[in-house]
């Protein structure tokens, strides 16, 4: 092959730049469906009741890309459940899938019979069946719920969600202006943040001086070092437990099953990239994709 001419080099560079520009200009791109939406419970004699229906749907992860998903409440991730330490909770699972399933409340220290692992703590919930989990919430923190049956496929396809337990008494460091859950996944839907890939990911928008809590939750099968440009993160919790001493970083390794809570003090105005720093999870010659979003700090 002959060496490329300056004109050919420039044309190739312009083409690559054009692909990158298209993606950036499209962000945040609209897609059908939104996951991680806060679910309001139904109250029954002091019990907070959450009903979750597992079923197969089509899910748009980025503009024009539709995938087969297993979803709770027809959204990926499933509805965000927020309760308070000490609440009495009833979770009712309705299985409309073509395979058995179950729900495990990851990080919540429940009685054995409610751990959600078929053939260890309960029978599998077969197609067409329902199953009830009922418990008093014991420990605060950023937790998750997900399938624990054929879980590589079922969680990879979307049977997962945030189970956030607020403490009875907040620490001073927890007084923030915005509380944002970021669920990371890398299953059959590709590299996603809250069920979407760039440019369809959702930006975090804050004003100068505000404090933002980001709750990272890795429901995938790979480690994802999450990196914020322009500002540091102060790490306050790991897997729901307060750190002995908060510590600072700008890149935080989030392993499968882990939850990390960080505080960002928005003191630097502008739109700042926020992405996984395993770069093949975030960018190719065709532009940014996958695990990329932004923190927008407005004056």
Secondary structure, 3 states (H helix, E strand, C coil): CCCCCHHHHHHHHHHHHHHHHHHHHHCCCCCCCCCCCECCCEEECCEEEEEEEEEEEEEEEECCEEEEEEEECCECCCCEEEEECCCEEEEEEEECCCCCECCEEECCCCCHHHCCCECCCECCECCCCEEEEEEECCCCEEEEEECCCCHHHHHHCCCEEEEEEECCCCCHHHCCCEEEEEEEECCCCCCEECCECECCCCCEEEECCCEEEEEEEECCCCCEEEEECCCCEEEEEECCEEEEEEEEECEEEECCCCEEEEEEECCCCEEEEEEECCHHHCEECCEECECEEEEEEEC
